[in-house]
Amino acid sequence: MSDSNNSSNSNNVNVRRATNAPTTVVSARPVVLPAPGRGEDLQVAVSAPATGGELPVVVFSHGFGASMKDYAPLADFWAAQGFVVLQPTHLDSRTLGLPAEDPRTPRIWRFRIEDLKRVLDGLDVLEASVPGLGGRVDRGRIAVAGHSWGAQTASTLLGARVLDAGGVPGEAMSDPRVKAGVLLALTGLGDDLTPFAAEHFSFMRPSFDTMTAPALVVAGDHDRSALSTRGPDWFTDPYTHSPGSKSLLTLFEAEHSLGGIYGYEAAATTDESPARVALIQELSSAFLRSALYPEDTSWKAASTALDEDPTPLGKLQHK
């Protein structure tokens, strides 16, 4: 990966990371959790630092068509920073090849939410899958994260709900075990869907009114969705329309892949920028650390560093 722009930012990020000693990460995949009624058992990737105790947890939901094998730039970094990262493969993954006419297709959005909860229910099995991980996981410090459709999936555990055809909020699916979240390129309100999207993706009518859990929302100011009649500001709706403690990171010139979070040299990346990915790594890790440990000052320090950067890659807002 290469990036000819913002070299000073990239160097700054590298300096900050170089101050940390390399961390050995151990992983296992697939770890299979029984999933009656799903049609497929749930496959999960588990990544964790090789040492340390009382490790916090991040459950990550991938975007449409991806799998537990994707988003290595995030999973690898978070694990190296001391998190246990759990990545389920949802039914829409290209690795499973579910045909469009499959009767489960209209309900995949619900299966996705159930997948995340099944991961939390299966922590004992997942913890035992990695040699030496047993007894080192802090069950009281759990966060969710996701990208695109995965961000919508994760947002429901933070309190977001789906509106029915009459605009009435559907079932509340939040999970008290989840304390915070990172929502990457999360789609906005359903009022702005194209006619095609409104007809085929009824679940894309979120309400953020009850998404009260702390969250970092990440949006690209060049992210234009074919599913929306609005521009990139559509992806800021989860921040604007949700209550509680929230932060919004708007990345300059970033498209839907946010610089390359899908994977190293992934073909799906449309706006390759290692510096942008490094910023997301640093800020998301700092946010999660401080959200799960209120006494931790990582988020304050990272926010200040971005605010004071003379040539920033993005801007932060807080409420």
N, C-alpha and C positions, 0 to 999 in steps of 0.2 A: 504494500500500500504506500502511496506517496501523496504528498500535499505540499505544493509550492507556496501556499499562502499561510500567513500567520505563523511563520517559523519561530518567532519569539515566544508565542504562546506555547508551542510544542516543546520548546526548550525548557520553559518554566515548568511545565508539567513533568518533563523527564527529570528535572532536578528534584522536584518534590518527591517523586516516586523513588528516586535513587537513594534517598535518605533512609528508606526502609529496607531491611535485609530481605533477601528472597525467601519466600515462604513455600514450602513443599505442600502441594495439594494432592489429595487422594480422591479417587472417584470410583463409582460402580454404575454400570448400565448394561442392559436394562434390569432394573429391579421391578418385579411384577407383583402388583397388588390385585387380588381377586376383585372383580367388579360385576357381581350378578345383575342382570338386567341391562347391561351396557352393550352386550354383544361381543366385546373384546375386553380382556383383562387390561388393566392400566399399567403401561410401561413408564418408568420414572428413572431419570438420571440423578445420581446423588454425588455432590462434590463438597469437600470439606478440607480445612487445613489439617495437616497430619498431626499437629500438636495443639495443646490448649484445651481449656475446659470451659463449661458454661457458654457454649457457642450459640449465638442467635441464629435464627432460621429465616431464609427468604424462599418463598414458593413462587416460581416464575411461570407465567402463562405465555406461551408463544403465539405469534401471529398466525393468520390463516395459512394453512398448508405446511407450516414448519414442523419441527419436532423437538424432542429432548436433545438432539444432537446440535441444534442451532444456538445462536446467541452466546457463543463461547467468549467473545470479548467481555461480556458482562459477567457470566457465570464464573469464568476463570478469575477475574479480578476480585469479585465479591468473596469467593472462597479464599483467595490469598489474603484478603483483608480480615479474615476471621469468621466468615459466615458459613453456615451449612446451606447449600443451594440445592433446591429440589425442583426438578424440571419434568413435569408430566408431558406425555405425548397425547394430544387431544384427537378426537375421532376425525377431524377434518385434515389431519396430517397427510401429506402426499405419500408418506411411508406406509400408510395403511390402505390407501387406494379405495376408499369407500365410494361407491358409485353415487351419482347425484340422485338416482331414483331410490336409493336405500330409504326405507321408512324412518330411519333415525335422523335423516338429514334435517328436517324442519326443527328438530329438538336439539341439534348439536350445541346451540348456545347454552342450553340448560345442562346438557351433559358436561360441558366445559366447567361450569360452576361446580357441579358435583365432583368432577375430577379433582379440583383444588381442595375441596373438603375431604375427599377420600385420602388425599395425600396427608392431610393433617391427622385424620383418623388412623393412618397407617404409619405413624412416626416410629413406632417400635420396630416394625419390619424394616423400614428404610434405614434406621440407625444401625441395626444389626447387619446391614448389607455391606458396610465398609469396615474392614478389620480395624479394630482399635477405636472406632467412633463411639461405641457403647458407653453410656453414662456421661458423655461430654456435651450433650445437647441441652440447651436451656429452653424448656417448653413454654416458659412464660414470656419469651421475647421472639415473637413471630411477626414477620411482615410478608406482604404479597407484592409482586411486581408483574408487569406485563407490557407487551408492545402491541399496538393496533387492536385487533380483536382480542388479543390477550389482555390488553389494558382494560377493555370493557369487562372481560371476565373477572379480572382482579378487582375492579371497582365495585362489583356487587358485594364482595366480602367486606368492603369498607363502608357499605351502606347505600350505594346507588341502587336504584330500582328501575324496572322497565315498565313504561306506560302501555296500557292496552289501547285498542282502537278509539276508545272514548276519552283518552287522556287520563285515565285513572291509574295510579301507581299499582303495579302488581305485587306479588309476594315479596316480602322482605327477606333477603338472603344473606344478610351480613353475618359475620362469624366473630363472636367475642374473643376468640383466640388470637385474632389478627389485630395488631396494635397500630400498624402504619403501612404505607404503600408508596411505590414509585410507579407512576402511570405515564408510559411513553407513547406519544402520538395517539392519545385516546380521542376517539371521535366525539363530536359535540351533539347538540340537541337535535332531535328528530324532526323538528319543524323545518329544517333546512335540507332534508333529503331530496334527491332527484326523484322523479316519478318512478323510475326503475327500482331504486333502492327502497322507496316506500312500499312498493308492491312486493318485493322479494325478501326484504330483510326487516320484518316487523319488529324484531328485537332491538333494532337500532333506534329506539325511541327512549333514551334514558332520562331519568330524573335524578339530578344530583342534590336535591333538596335535603335528603337525609344522609348524604355521604359525609359524615361528621368526623371520621377518623383522620389523623394527620396524613398528608400525602404531598409528594413532590410531583407536579404535573410538568411534563417536558413536551414542548411543541416546537416545530420548525417553522420559521417565518416564510419558507418557500414550499410548504407542504400543501399541495392542492389535491383534494380528493375528487375522484370521478363520481363519488356517491353523494356529494354535497353541492348545493347551489351557491354556497359561500366560499370565501377564500381561506387562507391559512388561519385566520382568526377563529375559525370553527373549532380548531383543536385547543383553543384556550377556554372553551365553555366549561369544562370540568372544574377549572379554577374559579372562574367568574361566578358560577351558579351553585357552588357548594359552600356550606357553612364550615365553621371550625378553622383549625390551624392548617393553612395550605401555603405552598410556595409554587411559583410558576417560573420555570426556566425556559425562556424563549431563545432558541438557537438561531443565529444569523445565517442565512443562506442554506439552512438545512431543509431537506426534503423528508419524505416519509421514513427513509432508512436511517435518518439522523446521523449520517456520516459513516455508517458501516457497522451497526450493532448486530446485524444478522449473523455475521461471521467474518473470519479473516479472509479477505479477498472474495467475498460472496458475490455471486452474479446478481443478486437482487439489490445490491447497493447502487443507488443512482447518484449519490452525492458524496463520493468517497473523501473522507477527511479523518486521518488518524488523530489529529489534534482535537477535533470535535468529539470523537469517541472517548479520548482520554479525559476530556472535561466531564463528560457524562459519567464515566467510571468514578472519577474523583468526587464529584458532587453527589451522586446517588449513594455512594458508600458513606460519605460524611453525613448525609441526611438520615439514612437508616440508622447509623450508629447513634446519632443524637436523639432521634425519635424513640429508639428503644432504650436508651440510657440517658435520661433527662439531665444528668450531671455532665454529660460529655459535651465538649466545646468544639468538636470537629466541624459541625455545620456552620456555626458562627464564624469560625476561622476561614472556611472555604468560601462562604458568602462574601466576607470582607475582601478576600483575595481577588475574587471576580470583580467586585465593585471598584477596586483600586487598579485593576489591570488597564493600562493605557490603550491597549488594542484588544478588547475582549471578543470572545467568540459568541457571546450571548449576554442576556441580562436576566436578573432575578427580580421577582416581585414577591411580597409576602403579605399575608393577612392572618 
